[in-house]
Amino acid sequence: MLAIMGAMDEEIELLLADLREREDVTLPGVTVHRGVLDGVPVLLTRGGIGKVNAAMTTTYLLVHGASRVVFTGVAGGVHPELRVGDIVVSTDLVQHDVDVTPLGYEVGTVPGELPAWPADPELRAAAVRAAQAVEGVQVVEGRVASGDQFIASVPGVTRLRETFGAACAEMEGAAVAQVCAKAGVPFVVIRSVSDTADTGADVDYREFMPRVARHAKQVVRGMLADLTAAP
Ligand code: ADE
């Protein structure tokens, strides 16, 4: 079953409104909504903010039958060409706040894990096609950098660009990726740019987040149509 996850209400509420045959499964800390979206059986949930919430919620989704996971939400643009409203589709994901360098690991590497978790090629391709159908936005495929930090400074953006080659910064994707990779479940992360993660990112985020979070509805629906289309 396809699972669709966002961090905040704004990121899933429009999809939830259209979920048919809805059944709410209440779990410790999270409610997972089962139902049918555009004729496709799905799990839909708001996981909360940050990597811990994301990892916990992803685990619940997998235990409840998710065989593919699509995460959708907003991000701070790090790639210099990204503007508010543009969409990033993950190529791979890193945890920029992990630092075990004193023990000889590269910054961002969790000992015993991949240095970056690659997103699924088929889900990526479907996400790119669906994102390209959103009018007036640029679609960039790139690395998503996740950490338990809201990035709002020029040095912060520069570090993510130079150290990790990141396209955008957010707070959940790599945790979803790590859990899915362990389970061998394909995933992709799709992010609309709400700010450019530099000075004033907090102001832009408050202004644009609710608006750009709405791209999620269009991209997810496009993906559903794409993934279920006859070959
Ligand atoms: N989500 C949206 N904007 C962000 C930023 N600047 N840093 C981290 N997460 C974000």
Boltz pocket constraint, residues with backbone or C-beta under 6 A from the ligand:
constraints:
  - pocket:
      binder: B
      contacts: [[A, 74], [A, 75], [A, 76], [A, 77], [A, 147], [A, 149], [A, 150], [A, 151], [A, 152], [A, 169], [A, 170], [A, 171], [A, 194], [A, 195], [A, 196], [A, 197], [A, 198], [A, 201], [A, 205]]
      max_distance: 6.0
